[in-house]
């Protein structure tokens, strides 16, 4: 910036065109600044919304992880119970086979 006065002003001429030009430049700069601030505010709001969405997503993922762990534990318990039932079923089938064999042998003895 130049601190000296323009020659026209020093000679006694009015500085109205220069002042008007400076004022319009200031107004234009003010409008650009306001537009930039509006854009920044919009960007900040979008970021806040994104962060809120990210926080909600993280909470959902956490909840799904808890559900997954619970379901895995339930599945393990169900598998153990299923194996117990299969083993019990085999034992019952073996006992039935023995009982059927015993009944047949008794019937065969009575028939003889």
Helices and strands as residue ranges (DSSP letters): H 7-10, H 16-111
